[in-house]
Amino acid sequence: MLTRMSARDDTALVTLHFDRVPGVLGRIVHERAADYAAAEPALGATRARTHRFETALRQPGLSLIAEVKRASPSQGAIAPLDPLDAARAYEAGGARAISVLTEPRHFDGTAQALRDVAGGVAVPALRKDFVVHPAMLREAAEWGASAALLMVSVLHEATAEYLHMAHHLGLDALVEVHDERELDIALEAGAPIIGVNNRDLTTLHIDLAVSPRLIRRARDAGFGGVLVAESGYRTPQDLASVRDLADAVLVGSSLAGSGDLTRAARDLMRA
Ligand SMILES: O=C(O)c1ccccc1NCC(=O)[C@H](O)[C@H](O)COP(=O)(O)O
């Protein structure tokens, strides 16, 4: 599918080629593109950037971004979490930011979950969704998020354009990559925050060697921004390979399904 969108006045024409996105991820982005096909692309007035998300992740030591994740394609149902209760529990456990899934079909996410979390905890909230339309960024800002996820595997060459749109709206962006080619696109786009996903979103296979490999490559290329290792972390031992390399880790399933979110967050991050 080819989608052309013109965000009036404040953004350039953006073209996304979803046919290039295979597997599970391909199915999800086709659904999200259909959800937003008739949405208004204009962003509205520029909002000041607070850099709240970036600042939270730049604190000394490995920062935890804890995810409110009730379900996923790889796990099915994880836990029937109340998003705000879960976010407060994560915050009490030391999380420096909360990731909130807003995708409804596969992750049981909602807009209200993001609104509740963004308004109910002191730490910044990330909108975790499959951004395929400018309106999704406008919503993220309106719902109180400090940041939004941008996936290079979905946006390809449009990554820089979407990064610009996020910044226009006052949002930080977590620009996610999974391989060398995607990392090069993120670096070229000038992303200040890059996340390396250990999960191949087309096959759902997790390889914890991906994050240290790409984080080293980013640093070797002179990248001075924030680097986040994402997915598949269950124990403090799992974190050993990124503890002295990454600025932050993004963890969902193992915390969300633990039954005691505060304790699980504390125990995971214990050095
Ligand atoms: O988690 C999935 O099964 C999944 C499937 C398809 C697209 C995205 C998916 N997850 C998004 C994420 O990358 C994770 O929610 C996040 O990094 C946390 O991962 P984890 O700690 O392994 O739950």
The ligand as an SDF file (V2000), in Angstrom:
LIG
                    3D

 23 23  0  0  0  0  0  0  0  0999 V2000
    6.0330   -7.6550   22.0660 O   0  0  0  0  0  0  0  0  0  0  0  0
    5.6390   -8.1410   20.9750 C   0  0  0  0  0  0  0  0  0  0  0  0
    5.2380   -9.3130   20.8740 O   0  0  0  0  0  0  0  0  0  0  0  0
    5.6270   -7.3050   19.7410 C   0  0  0  0  0  0  0  0  0  0  0  0
    5.1420   -7.8490   18.5560 C   0  0  0  0  0  0  0  0  0  0  0  0
    5.0870   -7.0830   17.4050 C   0  0  0  0  0  0  0  0  0  0  0  0
    5.4870   -5.7710   17.4130 C   0  0  0  0  0  0  0  0  0  0  0  0
    5.9740   -5.2120   18.5980 C   0  0  0  0  0  0  0  0  0  0  0  0
    6.0590   -5.9650   19.7360 C   0  0  0  0  0  0  0  0  0  0  0  0
    6.5300   -5.4400   20.9050 N   0  0  0  0  0  0  0  0  0  0  0  0
    6.9670   -4.1010   21.0400 C   0  0  0  0  0  0  0  0  0  0  0  0
    8.1880   -4.0470   21.8500 C   0  0  0  0  0  0  0  0  0  0  0  0
    9.2260   -3.9190   21.2890 O   0  0  0  0  0  0  0  0  0  0  0  0
    8.1080   -4.2810   23.3210 C   0  0  0  0  0  0  0  0  0  0  0  0
    6.8190   -3.9930   23.7990 O   0  0  0  0  0  0  0  0  0  0  0  0
    9.0720   -3.5700   24.2360 C   0  0  0  0  0  0  0  0  0  0  0  0
   10.3290   -3.3640   23.6940 O   0  0  0  0  0  0  0  0  0  0  0  0
    9.1940   -4.3910   25.5360 C   0  0  0  0  0  0  0  0  0  0  0  0
    9.6010   -5.7020   25.2320 O   0  0  0  0  0  0  0  0  0  0  0  0
    9.4840   -6.8860   26.2900 P   0  0  0  0  0  0  0  0  0  0  0  0
   10.1900   -6.4630   27.5360 O   0  0  0  0  0  0  0  0  0  0  0  0
   10.1400   -8.0600   25.6580 O   0  0  0  0  0  0  0  0  0  0  0  0
    8.0340   -7.0920   26.5270 O   0  0  0  0  0  0  0  0  0  0  0  0
  1  2  2  0
  2  3  1  0
  2  4  1  0
  4  5  1  0
  4  9  2  0
  5  6  2  0
  6  7  1  0
  7  8  2  0
  8  9  1  0
  9 10  1  0
 10 11  1  0
 11 12  1  0
 12 13  2  0
 12 14  1  0
 14 15  1  0
 14 16  1  0
 16 17  1  0
 16 18  1  0
 18 19  1  0
 19 20  1  0
 20 21  2  0
 20 22  1  0
 20 23  1  0
M  END
$$$$
